[in-house]
Amino acid sequence: MPHSPVPAMQQLLTILDLEALEQDLFRGTSPQVGWQRVFGGQVIGQALVAAQRTVAADRPVHSLHAYFMRPGDPAAPIIYEVDRIRDGLSFATRSVVAIQHGKAIFSLSASFQKEEEGMEYQAAIPQAPAPEDLPDREQMREAFLAGAPDHVRSYWERERPIEVRPLSLDHYLSDRKLAAEQKVWVRTTAPVPDDRIIQAAILAYLSDMTLLDTALFAHGRSVFDRTLQVASLDHAMWFHRPCKLDDWLLYSMDSPNTNGARGFTRGSLYQRDGTLIASVAQEGLIRDRSKA
């Protein structure tokens, strides 16, 4: 009998469970879903798991800063080499290099802190309709995908570990120049283990979804435009509060700048109850090949 396909969320949990090769040396793999390169959020998540496994359990991650150097090869394993930069009384710092075919494809620096009390403040959650009031996957397929190009349709129809419900699909359906901001609701498609390492890694994974798209809105272009070369260059993330990922999250994004074939974007991730759990910043390559 043919094997049933592994659910996408189970695939994600499996690839985040890195194989330990030696002290501070780990190996990760990629799901075989027909992509030409490894999804950036996957590499961020795996590198974060590698770093966290070398840090005391009472020091969760509070920030990471990463650079993408080369596209990852989905068919080859990725080796993660961790450098224990510092272990202080409250903070720990780690550096991780991801290697494929003998070359670095990605680097990450992350900082970890013992939890402690401090002054509390956060920005309020933006106004947005509830995710239940937005089109679900089937409704989006009926309303949007019927006339969409094959490569757009295959992206949205593919089973993914994260469900995305955009507040608007205007930027996919029109070439009008729009405000460089968007909001989407996101959630995992299956339960997440009660493990803060895995929860932080999945949050990092999903933070790379839809973010760079926002930089294209002001130009009336879409990430699906095949005349554009679009790729993440760097990624920074700050983890403000823990999150069990057991409900929808509102991802609010904006892009204040594009120039020099780069687009800069910012994002905030909120729980449904308004709790701000993480902030994100990213710059990506946006190269218009039609003008080359």
C-alpha positions as CSV (number, residue, x, y, z in Angstrom):
1,M,0.0,0.0,0.0
2,P,1.3,3.5,-0.7
3,H,2.4,5.6,2.3
4,S,0.1,8.4,3.3
5,P,1.7,11.8,3.0
6,V,3.1,13.2,6.2
7,P,1.1,16.2,7.4
8,A,3.0,19.5,6.8
9,M,3.0,20.4,10.5
10,Q,4.5,17.0,11.4
11,Q,7.2,17.6,8.8
12,L,8.0,20.9,10.3
13,L,8.4,19.4,13.8
14,T,10.6,16.7,12.4
15,I,13.0,19.0,10.6
16,L,13.3,21.2,13.7
17,D,14.4,18.1,15.7
18,L,18.0,18.4,14.6
19,E,20.4,15.4,14.7
20,A,23.4,16.0,17.1
21,L,26.6,15.0,15.3
22,E,29.1,16.1,17.9
23,Q,29.2,18.8,20.6
24,D,27.9,22.0,19.1
25,L,27.5,20.4,15.7
26,F,24.0,19.5,14.3
27,R,22.5,18.3,11.1
28,G,19.2,19.3,9.6
29,T,17.2,18.3,6.6
30,S,14.5,20.0,4.4
31,P,11.1,18.7,3.4
32,Q,10.9,17.6,-0.2
33,V,8.1,19.7,-1.6
34,G,9.5,20.7,-4.9
35,W,11.0,24.0,-3.9
36,Q,14.1,25.1,-5.7
37,R,15.6,26.6,-2.5
38,V,15.2,26.2,1.2
39,F,12.6,28.5,2.8
40,G,14.4,31.1,4.8
41,G,12.2,30.7,7.9
42,Q,13.2,27.0,8.1
43,V,16.9,27.9,8.3
44,I,16.2,30.5,10.9
45,G,14.2,28.0,13.0
46,Q,16.8,25.2,12.7
47,A,19.7,27.5,13.6
48,L,17.8,28.8,16.6
49,V,17.2,25.2,17.8
50,A,20.9,24.4,17.4
51,A,21.8,27.5,19.4
52,Q,19.2,26.9,22.1
53,R,20.4,23.3,22.6
54,T,23.7,24.6,23.8
55,V,22.2,27.0,26.3
56,A,20.8,26.3,29.8
57,A,17.1,25.6,29.8
58,D,16.3,28.6,32.1
59,R,17.6,31.0,29.4
60,P,15.1,31.4,26.6
61,V,15.9,33.4,23.5
62,H,15.2,37.1,23.5
63,S,16.7,38.2,20.2
64,L,18.3,36.9,17.0
65,H,20.0,38.6,14.0
66,A,20.7,36.6,10.9
67,Y,22.1,36.9,7.3
68,F,21.3,34.9,4.3
69,M,24.4,34.4,2.1
70,R,23.5,31.7,-0.4
71,P,20.3,29.9,-1.4
72,G,19.9,26.6,0.5
73,D,19.7,23.3,-1.5
74,P,16.6,21.4,-0.3
75,A,18.1,18.1,-1.5
76,A,21.2,18.3,0.8
77,P,21.5,18.3,4.6
78,I,22.4,21.5,6.3
79,I,25.2,21.4,9.0
80,Y,24.8,23.9,11.9
81,E,28.0,24.8,13.8
82,V,27.5,26.6,17.1
83,D,30.0,28.9,18.7
84,R,29.5,29.5,22.4
85,I,30.5,33.1,22.4
86,R,29.6,33.9,26.1
87,D,27.8,32.5,29.2
88,G,27.3,35.3,31.7
89,L,25.3,35.5,34.9
90,S,22.1,36.5,33.1
91,F,22.8,36.4,29.4
92,A,24.2,33.9,27.0
93,T,25.3,34.6,23.4
94,R,25.7,32.1,20.6
95,S,26.8,32.3,16.9
96,V,25.6,29.7,14.4
97,V,26.9,29.1,10.8
98,A,24.8,26.9,8.4
99,I,26.9,25.0,5.9
100,Q,26.1,23.2,2.7
101,H,28.5,21.8,0.1
102,G,31.4,23.2,2.1
103,K,30.2,26.8,2.0
104,A,28.4,29.0,4.5
105,I,24.8,29.7,3.4
106,F,23.5,31.5,6.5
107,S,24.7,32.9,9.9
108,L,22.8,33.7,13.0
109,S,23.7,35.4,16.3
110,A,21.3,34.9,19.2
111,S,21.1,36.1,22.8
112,F,19.4,34.3,25.6
113,Q,18.4,35.6,29.0
114,K,17.3,34.3,32.4
115,E,13.7,35.5,33.0
116,E,13.4,38.4,35.4
117,E,10.9,41.0,36.4
118,G,11.0,44.5,34.9
119,M,9.0,47.5,33.7
120,E,6.0,46.6,31.5
121,Y,4.7,48.4,28.4
122,Q,3.6,47.4,24.9
123,A,2.0,48.9,21.9
124,A,-1.7,48.2,21.4
125,I,-2.8,45.6,18.9
126,P,-4.1,47.2,15.6
127,Q,-7.8,47.0,14.8
128,A,-8.5,44.0,12.6
129,P,-11.5,41.7,11.9
130,A,-11.4,38.3,13.6
131,P,-9.8,35.5,11.6
132,E,-13.2,33.7,11.6
133,D,-14.7,36.6,9.6
134,L,-12.1,36.2,6.8
135,P,-12.1,33.8,3.9
136,D,-10.7,30.4,4.8
137,R,-8.5,28.3,2.5
138,E,-11.4,26.9,0.5
139,Q,-13.1,30.3,0.2
140,M,-9.9,31.9,-1.0
141,R,-9.5,29.1,-3.5
142,E,-13.0,29.7,-4.9
143,A,-12.8,33.5,-4.9
144,F,-9.2,34.1,-5.9
145,L,-7.4,31.0,-7.3
146,A,-9.7,30.1,-10.1
147,G,-8.2,32.7,-12.5
148,A,-4.7,32.9,-10.9
149,P,-1.6,31.8,-12.8
150,D,-0.4,28.2,-12.1
151,H,2.5,29.2,-9.9
152,V,0.3,31.4,-7.7
153,R,-2.4,28.7,-7.5
154,S,0.2,26.0,-6.6
155,Y,1.6,28.2,-3.8
156,W,-1.7,28.7,-2.1
157,E,-3.0,25.2,-2.7
158,R,0.0,23.5,-1.2
159,E,-0.5,22.1,2.3
160,R,1.6,24.1,4.7
161,P,2.3,24.0,8.4
162,I,1.1,27.5,8.8
163,E,-2.4,28.7,7.8
164,V,-2.5,32.3,6.5
165,R,-5.6,34.5,6.3
166,P,-4.8,37.9,4.8
167,L,-7.1,40.8,5.6
168,S,-6.9,41.8,1.9
169,L,-5.9,40.1,-1.3
170,D,-5.8,43.3,-3.4
171,H,-2.1,43.2,-3.9
172,Y,-2.4,39.8,-5.7
173,L,-5.3,40.8,-7.8
174,S,-4.3,44.3,-8.9
175,D,-1.3,46.3,-10.2
176,R,-2.4,49.4,-8.3
177,K,0.1,51.0,-6.0
178,L,-1.1,50.4,-2.5
179,A,-0.1,51.5,1.0
180,A,3.0,49.5,2.0
181,E,1.3,47.8,4.9
182,Q,-0.6,44.6,5.5
183,K,-2.1,42.4,8.2
184,V,-2.6,38.7,8.2
185,W,-3.8,36.2,10.7
186,V,-1.6,33.1,11.1
187,R,-1.8,29.9,13.0
188,T,-0.2,26.4,13.0
189,T,-2.3,23.7,11.3
190,A,-1.7,21.2,14.2
191,P,-0.9,21.4,17.9
192,V,2.6,22.5,18.9
193,P,4.5,20.7,21.7
194,D,4.7,22.4,25.1
195,D,8.4,23.1,24.5
196,R,9.6,26.7,24.5
197,I,12.5,25.9,22.2
198,I,10.2,24.5,19.6
199,Q,7.6,27.3,20.1
200,A,10.3,30.0,19.5
201,A,11.6,28.1,16.5
202,I,8.2,27.9,14.9
203,L,7.5,31.6,15.6
204,A,10.8,32.4,13.9
205,Y,9.8,30.1,11.0
206,L,6.4,31.9,10.4
207,S,7.9,35.4,10.9
208,D,9.5,35.0,7.4
209,M,6.2,34.5,5.8
210,T,4.5,37.4,3.8
211,L,7.0,39.9,5.4
212,L,9.0,40.9,2.3
213,D,5.8,41.0,0.2
214,T,4.9,44.2,2.0
215,A,7.8,46.1,0.4
216,L,6.2,45.5,-3.1
217,F,2.8,47.0,-2.4
218,A,3.9,50.6,-3.0
219,H,5.1,49.6,-6.5
220,G,2.0,47.7,-7.5
221,R,4.0,44.5,-7.8
222,S,3.6,41.0,-6.2
223,V,6.1,38.4,-4.9
224,F,4.7,36.2,-7.6
225,D,5.9,38.5,-10.4
226,R,8.4,36.4,-12.3
227,T,10.2,39.5,-13.6
228,L,11.3,40.2,-10.0
229,Q,14.1,38.5,-8.1
230,V,13.0,38.6,-4.5
231,A,15.0,37.0,-1.6
232,S,15.6,37.7,2.1
233,L,19.0,39.3,2.9
234,D,18.8,39.5,6.6
235,H,16.3,39.0,9.5
236,A,16.1,40.2,13.0
237,M,13.7,39.2,15.7
238,W,13.0,40.1,19.3
239,F,11.0,37.7,21.5
240,H,9.1,39.8,24.0
241,R,6.8,37.2,25.7
242,P,6.3,33.4,25.5
243,C,3.5,32.1,23.3
244,K,2.2,28.5,23.1
245,L,1.0,29.0,19.5
246,D,-2.4,27.5,20.4
247,D,-4.5,30.2,18.6
248,W,-4.4,32.7,15.8
249,L,-1.7,35.4,15.8
250,L,-2.1,38.8,14.1
251,Y,1.0,39.7,12.0
252,S,1.0,43.4,11.3
253,M,3.6,44.6,8.8
254,D,4.8,47.7,7.1
255,S,7.6,48.8,4.7
256,P,9.0,52.3,5.2
257,N,11.6,52.1,2.5
258,T,12.7,50.5,-0.8
259,N,15.8,51.6,-2.7
260,G,19.1,50.2,-4.0
261,A,17.3,47.0,-5.1
262,R,16.4,46.3,-1.5
263,G,13.2,46.6,0.5
264,F,13.0,47.1,4.3
265,T,10.0,45.7,6.3
266,R,8.9,45.6,9.9
267,G,6.5,43.3,11.7
268,S,4.7,42.9,15.0
269,L,3.1,39.6,16.1
270,Y,0.2,39.8,18.6
271,Q,-1.9,37.1,20.3
272,R,-5.6,37.4,19.8
273,D,-5.9,38.9,23.3
274,G,-3.7,41.8,22.3
275,T,-0.4,40.6,23.8
276,L,2.6,41.6,21.8
277,I,4.8,38.5,21.6
278,A,7.5,39.4,19.0
279,S,8.9,42.1,16.7
280,V,10.6,41.5,13.4
281,A,12.7,43.5,10.9
282,Q,14.0,42.3,7.6
283,E,15.7,43.7,4.4
284,G,15.4,41.8,1.2
285,L,16.6,41.9,-2.4
286,I,14.1,43.2,-4.8
287,R,15.7,43.3,-8.3
288,D,13.6,44.1,-11.3
289,R,15.0,41.8,-14.0
290,S,12.7,43.2,-16.7
291,K,14.8,46.4,-16.7
292,A,18.1,44.6,-16.9
